[in-house]
Amino acid sequence: MKSLISFILFLPLIYNLQGKNPIKEPFSFEVYLGYVKKHHPLVKQANLTLNVGEANLLKARGGFDPKVEVDYNTKEFKNTEYYNELNATFKVPLWYGIELKGNFENNTGDFLDPSMTVPEEGLYSAGVSVSLAQGLLMNDRMATLKKAKFFKEQSKADRDLLVNEILYEASIAYFNWLQAYNEEQIYTNFLDNASQRLEAVKQSYTAGDKAAIDTLEAKITVQNWLLGYETTKLKRQKAGLQASTFLWIEGVPLEFEESVVPELPTEVILNNSLSLQIISADSIALDAHPKLRSLDYKMESLQIDRRLKSNRLLPKLDVQYNFLASDFEQQYLFNTSNYKAMVNFSLPIFLRKERGDLKLAKLKLQDINYEITSSSLAIKNKITAVKTEIVSLNDQQKIVQNIVKDYTVLLKGEERKFFLGESSLFLINSREQSLITSQLKENEITVKRLSAMVKLFNVMGLTPLTNLN
């Protein structure tokens, strides 16, 4: 009869293994990552990398901007005008080392250089300057502009890498918080169950059905689970603080309230938040990886540099031809009989500096090629390893779920037997310890699987942002 009374008293505990929890405010992974994408300072800082590339491109285009140059020199001494020289030039740099030029000269003075004598109304000229050897197919202006275009694209790839790393670290912080919270809940549930069991054992002892030593053993179990609860509570608080470091709004950092708790993301939410749905199960696309894109653009820039260095092995042969006229409105006066021409030729005898620069450029290209090959293989192997890890963790998750289910049945059965007088608290504690261990393991594997999915996102170099500006 006493055993039956104890069993009836213990029925609420048997069917309430989930325990009682206060009201919580779930903070989903999707919302969390949305805040990181939109407000995190480092995500905004990543745009600065792109802005630097655009600024460099704008600067390089300035090499082809038209220019106006005005030189004015005068000298007067003791009421004598020695010279008064005005030279105004309008230049338009073009591609392939070509430059168009318009010029106006007006020079007067008692001691003027005879070669600078011009008509009273001044002298107009229009012509072209061309580099026929060095600087024709490649020159500093062309190389700077082409490299700036590659640098802009490289900046985009570097921006994507930086954002990817930030989202990866934020996701790992969230999942660590989730794991710590789940551990706390596990100990909370078992602490509630152990506390109820202690009360039931005390009532059984009062009724004369249990020995006093059973109440002590039940009390020790409560204290053990209380210790585990306090430990995991601290772990959850620290993990929450770490996760909150990625949350900002308008430059102000945020902190989680005690009532805010993480939420296990579904496959759909995880895939949508990290763009994992674009990953094919059977193919590994490396061409779009931002690191390899960055290295490719860097190699293109080095190839431009090599072409420039090769071009400098050629001699300098600059030719300039200008038509002359004394009246700008009478354009027909620009004819071949009135002209000013110039030829400039130079060639270093040994070309040691130029050959050294070219050799260095070729070595840099070899170096970047080795880096691309090595990085491509490393990324491919990492992707394969992470995918293998995900498959293994999926299998482990199914196994541990069955283990937890079986241990739960064993614990319930052992508790029934105990209050019917057919078992002991030692066996219950043993079953309970096994169930806790298996639940903690299930939680660990679940979070490992989520972390592996995020790691796949990281090694693939994905950036699930359509507008970072």
SULMONOR-V627443 format. One record per run of one state. SS is the DSSP state (A for helix, B for strand, O for the rest). FROM is the first residue (numbers start at 1). LEN is the number of residues. If there is no record, write none. Layout:
SS,FROM,LEN + SS,FROM,LEN
This chain:
O,1,1 + A,2,13 + O,15,10 + B,25,3 + O,28,1 + A,29,11 + O,40,1 + A,41,24 + O,65,2 + B,67,11 + O,78,2 + B,80,14 + O,94,4 + B,98,11 + O,109,5 + A,114,3 + O,117,6 + B,123,9 + O,132,8 + A,140,67 + O,207,5 + A,212,33 + O,245,3 + B,248,2 + O,250,2 + B,252,2 + O,254,6 + B,260,3 + O,263,4 + A,267,8 + O,275,1 + A,276,3 + O,279,11 + A,290,22 + O,312,4 + B,316,10 + O,326,5 + A,331,3 + O,334,5 + B,339,8 + O,347,5 + A,352,68 + O,420,5 + A,425,36 + O,461,9
